Every structure is written in structure tokens, then in C-alpha cells.
Amino acid sequence: MPATIAQVTADGVTPEISRPSAEKLISGDPVFTTWNIEDADGLYAGIWQSTPGKWRVRYDEWEYFSLTAGKSIITPDGGTPITLTTGDSYIIRPGFTGTWEVVEETVKDYVIRL
């Protein structure tokens, strides 16, 4: 495959395993698995997976994502909850604050720009 194109797959990529920090955790014990496929010039792209739980989020970056599996609920501070299911795609802009709750194990493809 040419160096100017990369397939979005976890195959051959060592995943990073993490959890939300204690001060952000609201409920559960979510475990994040991230396969970061692209990391260049402030652009990140890959696959993210999380087990159920709820935590606070704050975005200082721009993110596009598409859920490939599962169910999550994003709730903006002071706003209406948004239920995300397989096939949904969204853009989160810098300045978003609220909560992310994984109801059913969730997998998403993502592109983040700092």
C-alpha cells in the first residue's frame, strides 16, 4: 500500500489502554482502547473503543467521529442528551463541555485536529 494512503484498521497497531482520570469519572469503570493510526502535524486518526461508564469531557480540539458499534449518550452542559448509535457521525467543536456515557460498549472511527 502506498505511503500516502492508510487503511483504518486495528490490525498491526499496538493499542493504548487508558481510563478517565478520577476527577472526571462519574460512574462505572470505563476502559478505553485506542488504536491511533495517524499522528502527524496536530492530526490524529484511528479507532477508539470504550466499555460502559460515564465521565466528564471537555474538548479543546475539533473531532469528527463515526460510531461503528454500540450506544453512547453525549450530554452538553445545560443541554439535551444526544443518543449515539451505530452508523451515527458527528463533529464536536472546541469548547464543548459535558458528559460522555457509554451505555453499550462503543467503537468509533475518529479524526482529531488540534
Phi, psi and omega in degrees: 000135181298152181293346182268007177216139180223133177283140177273096180210151178280347182303125176079002181252128178283121183282153171261133180250130180209176177220160174293149178296155184304323182287344178263339184291130178254315180204158178077193178221066184294139176244126179261134172239122184237125173255097181274109186270329181232133177213091185209127172053044178078013178243130179234141178212144179172211183233135178234140179226143177220143171276167185300147178159177181220138181209162177279144177230151173217124182257120172259356182240174177261135177223134168252136175215159176224123179285128178256349177195151170096192181213129178224163176230123174255130179235113176292145175307125179073009184242186181271135177301143178243116179274128180251132177227169182312129179097345180285142177231138182217161169243130172249126183264157177305142180102348179293132172227146180165215179232154172237125178237122174269114181273314174235141182321128188244140174233134177222147165273141183221155168226123180242136175237125179281000000 
